[in-house]
């Protein structure tokens, strides 16, 4: 912003803003509800501010046409390696083309008009923003804080001891949580309900440890560490974005298995190219059931001689008819 004002030669008396969430919370039938930081900023500036109406292209069509002009005439088909080079090239383009040619609508030269406008600009003065007020909260053992009858999660490892604390500040509809050095830890959308647990899935990840260290620690759970390390490296190739979550789930699964069953599951997954923590668990359950079927003997029925039915009934033969009796009946 400072560099832009230096190019312009000062600050304007009026500024027109779009209805961006950075500046405005809501427009209540013409009553503008500004954000706290923006309201604090303009209170220290000799500015008149105006906001475009929502979904009103007529009020902001001029500036949108300027953006379109820059995109189609300067950026289109241009290659650059960094932002610094773009800034240098755009200043040269403004000087020789955009501000030097006659404007298609006003029929005026922008560079000449700017020389007249500079006399009406205010000199630039830096603004000292007030330090926001933070509230200190104790960190619970499960890496959460209690804020207005709800529990909000924190990154794993935030809780170190009973003296662990964080700083909390509300920014519109978000709860911003910082450490004691005022470095942001996370943000949460504020829940309107009570008694809720607002969690972020990545807060359960141990981000302080390197992935390679986690993979080596997982391999130590098996007697064949070389096979385990090769398999988990392939898992990292298949699921690079979720490798931390995969390893944490795998460690939980393997710790509940017998060492022999865990190793058999590893060999099975490696042989059939299965690279997933959930599939590893399913294979372990299947192999575990097969082992139980081999161990449990088949059920055999033995008759108790004291309670079993009389054996003579089993040896009873049915009565047989003579063929002569049929001859007598038919004749």
C-alpha positions in Angstrom: 0.0 0.0 0.0 2.8 2.4 0.9 4.6 1.7 -2.5 1.3 2.4 -4.3 0.7 5.7 -2.6 4.3 6.7 -3.3 3.7 6.1 -7.0 0.4 8.1 -6.9 2.0 10.9 -4.9 -0.3 10.9 -1.9 -3.7 9.7 -0.5 -7.1 10.5 -2.1 -9.9 12.2 -0.2 -12.5 9.6 -1.1 -12.2 5.8 -1.5 -14.8 3.5 -2.9 -14.7 -0.1 -1.7 -16.3 -3.3 -2.8 -18.3 -5.2 -0.1 -15.5 -7.5 0.9 -15.5 -9.4 4.2 -12.2 -7.8 5.1 -13.9 -4.4 5.4 -17.6 -5.1 6.0 -19.6 -7.6 8.0 -23.0 -6.8 6.7 -25.2 -4.1 5.1 -28.3 -3.6 7.2 -30.6 -1.7 4.8 -28.0 1.0 4.3 -26.4 0.8 7.8 -22.9 -0.5 7.1 -21.5 -2.8 9.8 -17.7 -2.6 9.4 -15.1 -4.9 10.8 -13.3 -3.8 13.9 -9.9 -3.5 12.3 -11.1 -1.5 9.3 -13.3 0.7 11.5 -10.2 1.4 13.6 -8.1 2.1 10.4 -10.5 4.6 8.8 -11.0 6.5 12.1 -7.3 7.6 11.8 -7.6 8.6 8.1 -9.1 11.8 6.7 -11.1 9.7 4.3 -14.6 9.5 3.0 -15.5 5.9 2.3 -18.2 4.6 0.0 -19.2 1.0 -0.5 -20.6 -0.5 -3.7 -24.0 -2.1 -3.4 -24.1 -5.8 -3.6 -24.6 -7.3 -7.1 -24.5 -3.8 -8.7 -22.1 -3.8 -11.7 -22.9 -0.2 -12.5 -21.2 1.1 -9.3 -18.0 -0.8 -9.9 -17.9 -1.3 -13.7 -15.3 1.3 -14.2 -12.6 -0.3 -12.1 -13.6 -3.8 -13.4 -13.0 -2.6 -16.9 -9.6 -1.3 -15.8 -8.7 -4.7 -14.4 -9.9 -6.3 -17.6 -7.8 -3.9 -19.6 -4.6 -4.8 -17.7 -5.3 -8.5 -18.1 -5.9 -8.4 -21.8 -3.2 -5.8 -22.7 -0.4 -6.3 -20.3 -0.6 -9.8 -18.7 -1.9 -11.7 -21.7 0.8 -13.9 -23.2 3.5 -12.4 -20.9 6.0 -14.7 -19.1 7.7 -13.6 -15.9 9.7 -15.4 -13.1 8.7 -13.4 -10.0 6.5 -10.6 -8.7 9.4 -8.1 -8.6 9.9 -8.4 -12.4 6.2 -8.0 -13.1 6.1 -4.8 -11.0 9.0 -3.4 -12.9 7.5 -4.2 -16.3 4.0 -2.9 -15.4 5.5 0.4 -14.4 7.2 0.7 -17.7 4.0 -0.4 -19.5 2.0 2.3 -17.7 4.5 5.0 -18.6 4.7 4.2 -22.3 1.2 2.8 -23.0 -1.7 2.9 -20.5 -1.1 6.3 -19.1 0.5 7.8 -22.3 -2.3 7.1 -24.8 -5.7 8.9 -25.1 -8.4 7.2 -23.1 -11.1 5.7 -25.3 -14.0 7.1 -23.2 -12.8 10.3 -21.7 -10.6 11.3 -24.7 -8.0 12.5 -22.2 -4.4 11.4 -21.5 -4.3 9.8 -18.0 -0.7 10.9 -17.3 -1.7 14.6 -17.8 -4.9 14.3 -15.7 -2.9 12.7 -12.9 -0.6 15.7 -12.7 -3.7 17.8 -11.9 -5.1 15.3 -9.4 -1.8 15.2 -7.4 -2.5 18.7 -6.0 -5.6 17.4 -4.3 -4.0 14.4 -2.6 -3.1 14.2 1.1 0.4 13.3 2.1 0.9 9.8 3.3 1.1 9.2 7.1 1.5 5.8 8.7 -1.3 4.6 11.0 -0.6 3.1 14.4 -3.1 0.3 15.0 -4.2 -0.3 18.6 -3.1 -3.6 20.1 -6.0 -6.0 20.2 -7.1 -7.3 23.6 -6.4 -11.0 24.1 -7.9 -13.3 26.7 -5.7 -16.0 28.3 -7.1 -19.5 28.5 -5.8 -22.7 30.2 -5.0 -25.6 27.9 -6.7 -28.9 28.8 -4.9 -32.3 28.8 -6.8 -33.3 25.6 -5.4 -30.2 23.8 -8.6 -28.2 23.9 -9.8 -25.0 25.5 -13.2 -24.3 27.0 -14.7 -21.1 25.4 -18.3 -20.1 26.1 -19.5 -23.6 26.9 -17.8 -25.2 23.9 -14.5 -27.0 23.5 -12.2 -26.0 20.7 -9.3 -28.2 19.6 -5.6 -27.2 19.5 -2.7 -28.7 17.6 -1.2 -31.8 19.2 1.5 -30.9 21.7 0.0 -27.6 22.8 -0.6 -29.0 26.3 2.8 -29.4 28.1 1.9 -29.1 31.7 -0.7 -27.5 34.0 0.7 -24.0 33.3 0.1 -24.3 29.5 -2.0 -21.3 28.3 -3.0 -19.7 25.0 -4.3 -16.4 23.9 -7.7 -16.1 22.4 -9.4 -13.3 20.4 -12.6 -13.2 18.4 -12.6 -11.9 14.8 -16.1 -11.7 13.6 -17.4 -15.3 13.3 -13.9 -16.9 13.9 -12.1 -17.7 17.1 -8.4 -17.1 16.7 -6.1 -18.9 19.1 -2.4 -17.9 19.6 0.5 -19.0 21.7 1.9 -16.8 24.4 4.3 -15.2 21.9 1.2 -14.1 19.9 1.9 -16.5 17.0 -1.3 -17.9 15.5 -1.9 -21.6 16.2 -5.3 -22.1 14.6 -8.8 -20.7 13.8 -12.2 -22.1 14.4 -15.7 -21.1 13.1 -17.6 -20.2 16.3 -20.4 -22.6 17.0 -23.8 -21.1 18.0 -24.6 -24.2 20.1 -23.5 -25.1 23.6 -21.7 -28.2 24.9 -20.1 -28.9 21.5 -16.6 -30.2 20.6 -15.3 -28.3 17.6 -12.4 -30.3 16.3 -10.0 -30.1 13.3 -8.8 -33.4 11.9 -5.2 -32.3 11.5 -4.9 -31.3 15.2 -4.4 -35.0 16.0 -1.3 -35.2 13.9 2.2 -35.1 15.4 3.7 -32.4 13.2 6.8 -31.9 15.3 8.3 -35.1 14.1 9.7 -35.8 10.7 7.9 -38.3 8.5 11.0 -40.4 8.1 11.3 -40.8 11.9 7.7 -41.9 12.1 8.3 -44.5 9.3 11.3 -45.9 11.1 9.4 -46.1 14.4 6.6 -48.0 12.6 9.2 -50.5 11.2 10.5 -51.3 14.7 7.1 -52.9 15.5 8.0 -55.8 13.3 10.7 -58.5 13.5 11.3 -58.0 9.8 12.1 -54.3 9.9 13.5 -54.2 6.4 10.2 -55.5 4.9 8.2 -53.1 7.0 10.2 -50.1 6.0 10.0 -51.0 2.3 6.2 -51.4 2.6 5.7 -48.1 4.4 7.9 -46.3 1.9 5.6 -47.5 -0.8 2.6 -46.4 1.2 4.1 -42.9 1.3 4.3 -43.0 -2.5 0.7 -44.0 -2.8 -0.7 -41.6 -0.2 1.8 -38.7 0.3 -0.7 -36.2 1.7 -2.0 -38.6 4.3 1.1 -40.4 5.3 1.1 -39.1 8.9 -2.5 -40.1 9.5 -1.8 -43.5 7.9 1.2 -44.3 10.1 -0.6 -43.2 13.3 -3.5 -45.5 12.4 -1.2 -48.4 11.5 0.7 -48.1 14.8 -2.6 -48.3 16.7 -3.6 -51.4 14.7 -0.2 -53.2 15.0 0.0 -52.6 18.7 -3.2 -54.6 19.2 -2.0 -57.6 17.1 0.1 -60.6 18.0 3.6 -60.1 16.5 3.2 -63.3 14.3 -0.1 -62.1 13.0 1.2 -58.6 12.4 4.1 -59.9 10.4 1.9 -62.3 8.4 -0.4 -59.4 7.6 2.6 -57.3 6.5 3.8 -60.0 4.1 0.3 -60.5 2.7 -0.2 -56.7 2.0 3.3 -56.5 0.5 2.7 -59.5 -1.8 -0.6 -58.3 -3.1 0.4 -54.6 -3.2 -2.1 -53.4 -0.6 -1.1 -49.9 0.7 -3.7 -48.6 3.0 -4.1 -48.6 6.8 -7.8 -49.5 6.7 -7.1 -52.4 4.2 -4.2 -53.5 6.5 -6.7 -53.8 9.4 -9.2 -55.8 7.2 -6.4 -58.2 6.2 -5.4 -58.7 9.8 -8.9 -59.4 10.9 -9.3 -61.9 8.0 -6.1 -63.7 8.8 -6.9 -63.7 12.5 -10.2 -65.5 11.8 -8.5 -68.1 9.7 -6.0 -68.8 12.5 -8.9 -69.3 15.0 -10.6 -71.8 12.6 -7.4 -73.9 12.5 -6.9 -73.9 16.3 -10.5 -74.7 17.3 -11.2 -78.5 16.9 -14.2 -79.8 15.0 -17.2 -80.5 17.1 -17.8 -84.3 17.6 -21.0 -85.7 19.0 -20.5 -88.5 21.6 -23.4 -90.4 23.1 -23.6 -90.8 26.8 -24.4 -94.5 27.4 -26.6 -93.5 30.4 -28.7 -91.0 28.5 -28.5 -92.2 24.9 -31.6 -94.0 23.4 -31.7 -97.7 23.4 -29.3 -99.0 20.7 -31.9 -101.7 19.7 -34.1 -99.1 18.1 -31.4 -98.2 15.8 -31.0 -101.8 14.6 -34.8 -102.2 13.9 -35.5 -103.4 10.4 -38.8 -102.4 8.6 -41.4 -105.0 7.8 -41.4 -106.5 4.3 -44.4 -107.5 2.1 -44.6 -110.6 0.0 -45.3 -110.4 -3.7 -48.1 -113.0 -3.5 -50.2 -110.7 -1.5 -50.1 -108.2 -4.4 -51.2 -110.9 -6.8 -54.2 -111.8 -4.6 -55.3 -108.1 -4.4 -55.1 -107.5 -8.2 -56.8 -110.8 -9.1 
